[in-house]
Amino acid sequence: TLPLLRPALPLLLGATLTFRALRRALCRLPLPAHVRTDPLRTWRWHNLLVSFAHSIVSGIWALLCLWQTPEMLVEIETAWSLSGYLLVCFSAGYFIHDTVDIVVSHQARASWEYLVHHVMAMGAFFSGIFWSSFVGGGVLTLLVEVSNIFLTIRMMMKINNAQDLLLYRVNKYVNLVMYFLFRLAPQAYLTNFFLQYAGQRTLGTFLLGILLMLDVMILIYFSRLLRSDFCPGPVPGQQHKDKFLTE
């Protein structure tokens, strides 16, 4: 079948421009005092606000898609719904926007891990967008955004030096549970599926490669999360101050 270029490209462009417009609107909100004194923290704050909005919408949307079309849990390659297709386009638009935002803002060196993640995620989503296959897999992957809601809250509180608040201490335990339920568990389920079945096919082999690389990244991030929140060590030196992903 020919790639679905005609409906897909306007949807991707529309989603990307929507997130661009959202960022411009969120930039008008007042900044916390500790954030507005530092240009880098200001950029991070605005970037995370857009990420937070995407996580809330796409995380809830993914849960609704699975509730409406539960066969996506089993028929990962062939299950399809209009809502799931639009969700994958919506999130691909976010990754395009965020990639451009990182590069244009000259944060590529500090945020290179995000760029690698985004490129891999877009490569996987495009199989669902242009070939209309593995849409169910894309929806399952986006369950991670439920976890990202609490992960983003954590990062924003750290940027604002609010680690001493009760909300941060409560959120770090909620974040850990959500990380297991909506990041590690779906990733393990998808990896098992592709190892047993989809890896036998050309597109499935490509997606399996992406999935295995994402598995490695997720485990690295999980170890950093545990070390930072539950086994804190010395305060990082100045050379680590610009690290965006690992705060």
C-alpha positions, 0 to 999 in steps of 0.5 A, spaced: 500 500 500 502 507 498 504 511 504 498 515 507 501 522 505 495 526 503 491 526 510 498 525 514 502 531 512 496 536 514 495 533 520 502 533 522 503 540 520 497 542 524 499 538 530 506 541 530 503 548 529 499 547 535 504 546 540 508 552 537 502 556 538 501 553 545 509 555 547 508 562 545 501 562 549 505 559 555 511 564 555 506 569 557 505 566 564 508 569 570 515 565 571 517 563 578 522 568 582 527 563 582 526 561 574 526 568 571 533 570 574 536 565 569 535 564 562 537 557 561 532 555 567 527 560 563 527 556 557 527 549 561 521 552 564 517 554 558 519 547 554 517 543 560 510 547 560 509 544 553 511 537 555 506 537 561 500 539 557 502 534 551 503 529 557 496 530 560 492 530 553 496 524 550 496 520 556 489 521 558 487 520 550 491 513 550 487 510 556 481 512 552 483 509 546 485 503 549 478 503 553 474 504 546 478 499 542 481 494 547 483 489 541 489 494 541 492 491 547 493 484 543 492 486 535 498 491 536 500 491 528 493 491 525 488 494 530 486 501 528 481 507 530 481 514 528 482 516 535 488 512 535 491 515 529 489 522 530 493 521 537 499 518 534 499 524 529 498 529 535 504 526 539 508 526 533 507 533 532 509 534 539 516 531 538 517 535 531 516 541 535 520 540 541 526 537 536 525 544 533 525 548 539 531 544 542 535 546 536 533 553 535 534 555 542 541 552 542 540 547 547 542 541 542 548 539 546 545 539 553 539 536 551 542 531 546 539 525 549 532 528 548 534 529 541 536 522 540 529 519 543 525 524 539 528 521 532 527 514 534 520 516 537 518 519 530 521 513 526 516 509 530 510 513 529 511 514 522 510 507 521 503 508 523 502 515 520 504 513 513 503 506 513 497 505 518 500 499 521 502 498 528 497 504 530 496 500 536 503 499 538 503 507 538 498 508 542 501 503 547 507 507 547 504 513 549 501 510 555 508 513 558 505 520 558 501 518 564 508 517 567 511 523 564 505 527 568 509 526 574 516 526 572 515 533 569 512 535 575 518 533 579 523 536 574 519 543 574 519 543 582 527 541 581 528 547 577 524 551 581 528 549 587 522 546 591 525 539 593 523 541 600 516 541 599 511 536 601 508 535 594 515 534 591 516 528 597 509 525 595 510 526 588 517 522 588 513 516 590 507 517 586 512 518 580 516 511 582 509 507 581 507 511 575 514 509 572 513 502 573 506 502 571 506 506 565 513 506 562 516 500 564 510 495 564 508 497 557 515 497 554 516 490 557 510 488 554 511 491 547 518 488 547 516 481 548 511 482 542 516 484 537 521 479 539 516 474 538 512 476 532 514 483 529 521 482 529 520 476 523 518 482 518 522 488 515 518 493 518 517 489 525 525 488 525 526 496 524 521 497 530 524 492 534 531 495 533 528 502 535 524 499 541 531 496 544 534 502 544 529 505 547 529 500 553 536 501 554 535 509 555 529 508 559 533 503 564 538 508 564 533 514 566 530 509 571 537 508 574 538 516 574 531 517 577 533 512 583 539 515 584 537 522 584 531 521 589 532 515 593 540 515 593 542 522 593 550 523 592 554 530 592 551 536 588 553 536 581 559 540 579 558 546 574 559 542 568 553 538 569 549 544 571 546 544 563 544 537 563 536 537 561 534 530 562 537 528 568 535 533 573 
